[in-house]
């Protein structure tokens, strides 16, 4: 995939330019227990315009039925078949390599157990049960004894898998340890490394495409290192929304694999065309804004939609990462959370 040097434009609204939106959940559709502003009406409109909505999550704890129920309660259009989890991706990864009916040592939530059963595998809870594989997924009630069983199996040579390795997860009370933290415990005890299925790695993209049949997918997310990097690895376009964890400064400083195709304030970006960024020597222009790389730092001038200013700054900074963008960014009246 060619490294991106500026955000792209689209003459069509994104919900007609692409057939399927592969949507991250937390920070994109909801935050905590509540839908993010404009999410419900934007997703409903996109679906009405013919776009398929698929909800793609690294969270392996909940079943697709549970996730779809939560979305429906928020007013978001969703059914169980619209939800794709890292538990499903890792279960397929294991099933492709072991006989049907095989025992798999599983540590995680009900979503992981359900995904293994869906693929014809038998979850077990002890290394003494002779599993042919061992897999970790996030579970809120994780016990130390479960990590010990995983270490026993891995040290005995059982192939080790993980749904994802996100070190942290957001919660209503703040940031909590994620599955990656539990994986690190087993790594320390064994010296091994698991095969990982979740975003940004290819098994998750493969699972999503298989289940949705997407021909022109658009990844929609708020994280550069999972959502946008996953789109980059899969060779598909992406939309970054600024309702989650990524700040404008982080976007401007993004390395090539973390650069989205499009940028929007929120999910309303699905419903509209995207402006082009024009280049003229040391200047990048979008809307009423111009970013320049002519001095020792990036400069920005103009007026209009602040998001156009951010797009222009990205185009300038992505070609001149040696320049300091912070003075220009401070002059941009942009809300990013």
Secondary structure, DSSP 8 states (H G I E B T S, - for coil): ----SS---BSS-HHHH-SEEEE--BTTTEETTEE-TTHHHHHHHHHHTT-EEEEEES--SS-HHHHHHHHHHHT----GGGEEEHHHHHHHHHHTTS-TT-EEEEES-HHHHHHHHHTT-EEES-GGG--SEEEE---TT--HHHHHHHHHHHHTT-EEEES---SEEEETTEEEE-HHHHHHHHHHHH----EE-STTSHHHHHHHHHHH--SSEEEEES-IIIIIHHHHHHT-EEEEETTSS--HHHHHT--GGG--SEEESSGGGGGS-B---EEETTEEEETTEEEE-SSSB-EEEE-S-HHHHHHHHHHHHTT-TTSB-HHHHHTS-----
